[in-house]
Amino acid sequence: MTEDSLLSDEFIRQLTAVSEVDIVVGLPTLNDSDTVQRVVTAILVGLAKYCPRERSVLINPDGGSKDGSAEAVQAASMPDFRAVLVPNPLRTMHVVSTRYPGVQGESEALTMLFAAADLLGAKACVLISPDLESVTPEWIDALVRPVLKNGFDFVAPVYQRRRFDGMLVKNLLHPLIQTLYGHQVEEPVGREMAFSGKLAAYFLGDESRRENFPGLGAHVWMTTAAMAAGYRLCQSFLGPRVTASRRSGLDLNTTIQEVAGTLFRCMEIHQSYWISRDGCEEVPTFGFQPVLDLDAARIDRKRMFQMFGRGVNELGSVLEKIVSPETLRAITEISKQEEKHFLFPDDLWVKTVFEFAASYHHSVINRDHLLQALTPLYRGRVCSFILENARAGNEDVDRKLESLRQQYQQQKPYLIERWNRQA
């Protein structure tokens, strides 16, 4: 598929006026007028301060905002150079806004950015979320520099997290991707990232892109596709990630369908890669990451425990189609424990995840229903993790997570056996 068929005539006209660039910054918006001007300012200052010799364009694909987000992007301006200690930039920074008419959300916005980067011959592409309250100009440098100066193709973020924050990443996405794809990327679903123009062209031409992975799933696909295709990966420390996003209220069922569902689908797409791959390699990490023991994120543990028990009780006939009888018996037994003694052990959790992935692969039931059945079990796992680490510091939690990752590695042969078994 050519770029012309992906981009509107008006958008192509704007890109033609920009001509070739070194850096494309993508800023997809959907009703983000409250925060987007500050984000745009941080981007422009970052480009002026850290990339003064590079030609750059900020591209804003807007999903039909009703609050004037696209207009707010265009209205944002660079503050006085002296006030932010930035010399006059040597290159013009362009800002281009366009709307996409489809209903696929961020996946379609990303496709437009891939096509635009390819058309403009960009050397580096950066993705930034429009709802950030913690973004600084230094984020641009942290993401762009490894691509332009060090020759990396994919830069994942490293965020400064509180204890018990990002539990889905820590208990499922990170250890499973590390086990399958063999790269220790801490944030495989980071909303802020950078990639080379070469990788953007690869994303554009990859047939699996046309599946239009929903929401955050598109980021899971990008990360795993870059790994499976052998591109050079690294990660860069950005600091705390604070948003004013409505996505923070996204229900857990939808989040699991977006990220776990996409990862299970990517396992099918890349199965020839991960089934035969052994071992795991570290990826270079740029930036200084302070050792801070932050307050734990607040999670309603009691409610999670109750929803876990209720879900196991109500979904027994569904779960017996997904997991093995042995696993179902173990899950049922722990669901009867008292809350203060509750434990969802690492080996049982990993076995559960692997059996869900294999059953997804074999489509033993409707895939959406299968992913919904994973939600109460995940709640139980989070409740158990919090109970087990209630008084632990960050270093202790890190050791627990490393033990969990080892369980994923040790049980990989079991996953392969279940994956290859006839449904």
N, C-alpha and C positions, 0 to 999 in steps of 0.2 A: 504494500500500500504506500503510495507516494505522500509527501507532505501536503501537496495541493489538495488531496482528497480529505485530509484531516483538518485543515485550517480554512476559515472563511476568507472570502476575497478581501474583505476590509482588513482582517488581521494580517494577511499576507502583504497588503499594501503598506501597513504600518511597519512590518518587519523589513520590507524592502527599503523603506526610508531610513531605518536604523543601519542597514548594511551589516558587514561582518563585525562580530564582537569576540572578546576573549572570555567574558563571564556572563552567564545568564542566571539571574536570581528569580526563582519562581515563588509567587505569593498567591496561592489560591484563596479566594474569599467567598464567604456566604454569610451575610448579615454580621459583619465584624466592624462596623463603623466606630464602635466605642474604643477600640484598641489599635486599629490598623494604621492610623496616622503616626503614632509613636513607633510602631514597628518599622514603617517605611523610613522614618527619620533615622533610626538606628542602622538600617541597611545602607542608606545613602552615606551616612558618616563613615561607616565601616569601609565602604568601597573607596571613598575619598581618602581616608587615612591610611589604609593598608594596601590598596590596589590603585595608586594614583596613575600608573602608566598603562593600566589595562583598560580596554574598551568594554563597557558593561551596559546591560539593559535589565531593568526590572520588569518582569512580565506578570501581569495580574489577571489570571483567568477567574472570572466571577461567575458563580453558579446561579445568578438571577436574584441577587440581593434586593431586598425591599427597603433597606435603610440607608442607601447611598454609599455603600462600601467602596464601589469602584470610583465614585466621585471623590471620596475621601483619600483614596490612593493618589489620585491625580493632584489633589490639593496639597498633599504633604510636600514639604520643602526642606532643603538643607538649612540648618541654623547657621548663624554667623560663624565663619571658619575660625576666627580667632577665639571664639567662646569654647570651641571644642578642640583647640590646639591642632587643627588640620590645615596644612598648606593648601593653597589653591590647587584643585585637581588638574592634572594635565590632560585628561580626557573628558568628553561629554558623557554624562550618565543619562540614559534614556529611560522613560517610564511608559509602558504600553499596557493598556487594559483591553480586555475582550471578554465577551460572554460566550459560554458554551450552552447549547440548547438541550443537550441530552439529559438523561435522568440517572446516569451512572455515577454522579458525584465526583469525588476526588480522582478516581481512576481515569475519567475522561479529561480532567484538568491536567493530570500528569502526562497523558498521551499528547496533549497539545504542547506541553513544555518540551517533551522529547523531540517532537517534530520541529518546533521553533529552534531549538538548540542545534539540531542537525542542519536546518536551513541556513542558520547564521554562522555555522562553522565554529561554534563555541568550544573553547578548550576545557572549561569547567562550568558545572551547573550546581546551583545551591537551592535547596528547598527550605523555606522558613514559614512557620505558622503565623497567621494574622492575629491570633488572640493572645499573644505572649505579653506578659507583664515584666518578665525578667530578661528579655533580650537586650543585648548590648552590642555596640559596634564590633567588639572583640570576637563575637560569634562568627562574623563574616571571615575574619582572618583565620580563626581556628578551623573553619570548614574548607576554605578555599586554598590555603597555603599547602596542605598535603598533596593536593592535586596539581597545582601549578608549579610548586617548587620541588616536590619530592616524588612526583610521578605516580601517585596512587590513583586508582580508578574509582574507589568507593570509600567514603568517609562516614562512618557511623558516629553518632553522638555518644558521649558518656555524661550522664546527668548526676548531680549530687542529690541523692535520695534520702529520705528519712526511713528509719526502720519500719517495716510492714507497708511501705509504699511500693507499688509496682509488683504486687504478688503474682499476677498472671504471667508477667515476664519472668520473674525469678523462679517460679515453680513449674512452668511449662515451656514457654517460648525459648528462653535462653538455653536451658539444659538440653532440650530436645534438638534445637538447631545445632548446638555445639556437637552433640552426639552424632547427628546425621551428616552434617556438612563439614565438620572438622575445623571450625574457626571459632575462637573465643571472643565473640562480639557481645558485649554486655547488653546493648540495647538494639535488638534486631527489629524492633518496630518503632524506632525513633522517628519523630515527626520532622526533626531537623537533620539534614544530611547533605552531602555533596557527592558528585560523581563526575567523571570525565566526559568530555564530548564523545569520546569513543564508546563509552558505556551507554550513553544516551542513545546513540545510533543502534547499539545492540538491543536495548530495551524496545526501541521503536520497531525493529524487525523481528522480534521474538514472537512466534505465533501464539504463545500462551498469554501474551498481553491482551489479546482480544477477548479473553474471558471476563474482563472488566471486574476485577476483584473489588468487593465492597469496602468503602471506608478505609480503616487502618489496614485491612488486608492487602491493599495495594503496596504498602510499605514492606510487609512481610514478603510479598512476591519479589520486589526489587532486591531485597537483601539476599534471599535464597538464590535468585537467578544469577546475581553477580558472583556468588560463591560457586555455584555449579558450573558456571562458564569459565572459571579460573582467573577472574580479574583480581588485581592487587587490592587488598583491603587494609584499612587501618581504622582507628577511632580517635576522636579528639574530645578532650574534656571541655564542657561548656559551663558547668556550674548548675545551680538549681534551676528547675523548669517550673515557672509559675504562670498559670494561665487564668484568663477570665472566661474560659470556654464553656459553652453549653454542653460540649461533649463530656464534661465531667459528670453530667447527670445521665449519661447514656446508660440504659439498663444493661445488667450483666449478661443477660441472654444474647443481646445484640452484639456486645463486645466479643463474647466467646465465638459467636457465629462468624464475625468478621475475621478475627485473628487465628483462632484455632481451626476454623473451617478452611481458611486460606492455606494455613500451614499443612493440613492434611492433604489438600488438593495439590500443593506444591510437592509433597512427598510422592504423589503419583507421577507428576510431570518429570521429576528428577530421580526417579527410583533407580535408574541404571547408574547414577552417580553415587548415591548414598549407600546403597546395598553393598557395593564393593569397596567402600572407603573405610580405612582403619585409621585410628589415631586422631589427634587434635593438635592444632598449632596455634600459638599465640599470634595476635596481630599487634603491630606497633600502636602505641597510644601516645598521642601528642598532648602537651599541656600539663599543667601542675594540678594534681588532685589532692587537696588537703585532707587530712585524717580528722574528721569531725564526728562526734557522737551526737547526732541530732535527736530531738524528741521523736518518739514513734508517731506514725500516722494513726489517726483515730479510726478504729473499725469496730462496729457493733458485733462483738464476738458472740454474745448470747443469741442474738437474732440469727447469725450465720449457723450456729449449732442447731437451732430449732428448725431452720429451713433445710438443713442437711438431713436431719432425721425424718422430717415430713416428706422430703423428696424421695428418700430411699423407700419409705413405706408406700408411697403412692405410685412409684415408677417401677415396682418390682417386676411386673410382666414385660416392661420395656427393657429394663436392664438385663434380663436373662437372655435377650436376643443379642445383646452387645458384648457383654463380658462373659468370661468362663464361669461355670458353676462354682469353682473354688474361689474366684475373686468375688463373686456376688455373695457367697456365704460370709467371707471375711468382712465385706462392707456392711452387710446386715448386722453382723455381730458388733462391730464398733459403733454402729448407729444406736445401739441399746446401752452404751456406756453412759455414766453420769458425766455431766459437762466438765467438772473439775478434774476428772481422770481421763478425759477423752484424748485419744491418740490415733491419728491417721498416719501410719508409719511410711517412711520413704519408699520401701520396697513395694508396698501395696499400692501407693499412689502411682509409681512409675509403671507398674504392671497394668493398672487401670488405664492410664494414658495410652499405653501401647495397644491395649485391646480395643480402645475406642478408635485409634487411628486405623487399625487393621479392619475393624468393622465398617468404618467409613469407606475404606478402600473397596470392600466387598459389597457395599450398599445393602447391608442386612436389613435395614429399615430406611425410611425416608431420611435423608442426610440432615435436614433441618431439625427433625425430631430427635435424631441422634445427638446433635450438638446441644439441644435444649436439655437432654438428659445428663449431659456432662456438668451443667451448671450447679445443681445441688451438691454433687460430689466435690467440685472445686470449692464450694463454700465450706464443706467439711474440712478439706485440706487446709484452707486458710485459717480456720478456727483452730485446728490442731497446731499449726505452725506458730500462731500467736501464743497459745498456751505454753508451748514448749520453750519459747524464747522470750517470755514476758519480762524477765529480768536480765536478759542477755544484752551485752553491748554490741556495737557494730562488728567488731572483730569476731566475736562469738557467732553472730548471725552469719557472717561470711564463711566461717568454718562449717556451719550447718549446711549452707548452700553448696559448698564444695562437696560435702558428703552426698548430697542429693544428686549432684552432677555425676559423681562416680557410680551411683546406682543406675542412672540412665545408661552410662557406658557399659556397665556389667550386664545389663539386661538386653542390650541391643540384639544379640542372637535370638532371644525370645520374640522380639518384635519382627525380625526377618522371617522366623518360622511362622508366626501368625499371619504375616503379610502375604506370604507365598502359599498359604494353605487355601484350599478350595473353600468357597463360602458355604 
